[in-house]
Amino acid sequence: MNNDKKALLLGDITNAKYHPLQAVVDDITEVFRDHIGVEISEDREKLTFEQLQAFDLFISYTDSWKIQVTPEQVAGVLAYVSGGGGLLVIHNGVSLQARYELSQLIGAKFTGHPPYTSLDFHLTSAEHEITQGIEPFSMDEEPYRYDMDPLSEKTVLLEYTHEGEKWPAAWAHEYGLGRVVYLMPGHHVESFKHPMYRKLILQAGQWALRKQV
């Protein structure tokens, strides 16, 4: 086992309206087993610079869309990532956008989604470290849509096709000394059992914390 790196997986258990952490936590931690030690929490008080410093990677699967983190927590996350920390946001983890500063950090703002359906995912950046060995795949998912932040220089890694159009489904960018990755799939536990998506999650986490993929 080589899990000298540590990650904080933050989600919602008691107040999750759509995506409770307990439904997927076993599969997410299994993805990183033997690579990264994962601590699970729903305590947003951990979003301070002092507490986040204990981790190499912060994984957001938060589901409280209308609950804003405090200004101190916003400052903590921004300082953590800009100072060299890794941020991996999965599906509904974009709910941190209740504060615009964190929406800019993630690189886009969620605007809604059409009904759950079968989606085809394909690479748009096969050269990136995160997408090495990733092949096109299909899964049943919520087709999340976003307003992409025009100021951050993102590399779109993955797109999905829906109703004859292509939409961004994963991207990565540098933020100060840190790295940020967003992955759109993750509505339910079946998404985390797909072997190609599991590989993508692992490589995204490793890239974000600058661990060799």
N, C-alpha and C positions, 0 to 999 in steps of 0.2 A: 504494500500500500504506500502510495506517495501523495499524501494529501497535506503537505506542509502549508499549503495555501488555505485561507479561510474565507468563507462567504457568509453573508447575512441574507437570508431569504425572508422578505417581509411581505405578509399578506393579511387578509382579514378572515377571521373565523366567526366571531360572534356577530359582526355587522355586515357581512358580505351579502349583497342583494342578488348578484348574478353568478359570481365565481368564488366560492369559498375555498380558502387555501387547503383545508383538510382533504378536499377531493383529489388534489393533484400532488400533495407534498411528497408522498412516497415515491412517485415517479420522478419528480424533479431531483430529489436527493439521490435517487438511484443513478440518474444520468451522470452525476458528478462523483459518485463513489469511486474510490481509488485514485481520484485526481484532486478534488477540492473538498475539504471538510465544510459542511453546511450547518449553520445554526438557524433554527426556525423561530420566528417571532411575529406577533401582530402588534407589538408595542412601538408606536411611532415615536416614543420618547428616545428610542435608539438613534433617531435621525439628528444627532448632534455630531459635530466634528470630532469631539473627544471620544465618543463611543464608536463611530464609524472607522476611526483610525485603527481599531483592532482587527479590521477585515481588509482583505485584498480585493473583494468583490461585493457589491451590493446588488442583489437581485430583487426587483420589484414585481410583485404579483398582487398589488393592492387593489381593492375593489370598492373603496369608499369614494364614490365619484363627487359627492357634494361636501366632503370633509376636507377643509384646507389644512395643510400643515402650517405650523406657526412660522413667523419670520425667522426665528432662531433655527428652526429645523431646515428651512429653505437655505439659510446661510450655511448650515452644517453640511448639507448635501453638495452644494456648489463648491464649498471649500475642499471637501473630500475628493470630489472628482477632479477639480482643477489642480489639486495638489498631487495627483497621480493615482487616485483610486479608480477602480473599474465599476461601471454601471451597466447591468443587463436588465432591460425592461421586457417583460413577456406579456403579450396580449393586453389584458385589462390593467396591467401594471402602469399603463399610460394614464390611469386615473390620478396620478400625482399632478397632472396638468391643472388641477384646481388652483394652483398658483402658476401664473404665467411664466415666472422665472424658470420653473421646472419643465414647463412645456417647451421653452426655448432650449433648455439643456437636453431634453430628449430628442428634439429636432423636428417635432410636428405636434399638431393638436388634433385629437380625435374629434370627428364631426358626426359620427353615427354609422349605421350599417344596415344594408338590406337583409332580408331573412337568411337564416342559416341554410347553407347549401353545399354541394360538392364543388370544390375548387381545385384548379390545376395550378401548381406553383412551378416556376422556372427561374433559372439563374439569370442575372443581369451583369454579374461581375464574377466570372469563374476564376479570375486570377487572385482574388483576395484570399488571405489565410483562412478566413472563416468558412469559405465555400469550397475548400479543397476536398475532393472526393464526394461532393454533394451532387446528386443527380435530380432531374425533375421528378416531382412526386405529386400525388393527389390526396386530398383528405376532405372530410366534411368539416366546415368551419364557418364562423361568422365573418363575412367580408367587410372588415373594418375599413373605413375611409378616413382620410386625414387632410388637413391643410398643412402642407410642408413648410417649415420655417425657411424663408429665403436667405437668411443670413448664415446658417451653418453649412459648411462644405461637407455634405454627406456623400457616402458611397452607397447607392442602392444596391443591395445584394440579391434581392429576390423580388419577383412580382407574381401576382396572381391574375388570372383572366376571369372576368365576370361580365356577362351581358355584352360580349364583344369588345370589351375594353381591358386595358392592362392597368393594374393598380400596385403601388409599392407595398411590399409585405415584409421587408427587412432592410435595415440600413445600419451603417456604422460610421462613426466619426471621432476625431480627436477633440478633446475639450481641455484646453490648458495642457497640463501634463498627464491628464487622464484620458480614458477611452469610454465611449458610450456605444451600446448596441441595442437596437430594438428589433424584436421578432413578433410578428403579428399573430401567428397561430397559437392556440392555447386555451380555447373555449372550454374544453372538457378533457377528462382523463384520457380518452382515446387518442387525442392529439399527441400526448406525451408518450404513447406507446409505439408511435410510428418510428421505425428504425432510422429513416433518413432525417426526420426532424430531431430525434434524440442526438444524432451526430452533430447536427447544426447547432443545437443548444450548447453542447459541450464545447465545440470549437469557438462559439461566440463568447462563452464565459472565459475560456483560456486566452483568447485574444484580448478581451477587455482587461484582464489582470496581468497581461504581458507574460503569460506562461506559454512556453513553446507548444504549439499545436501538434 
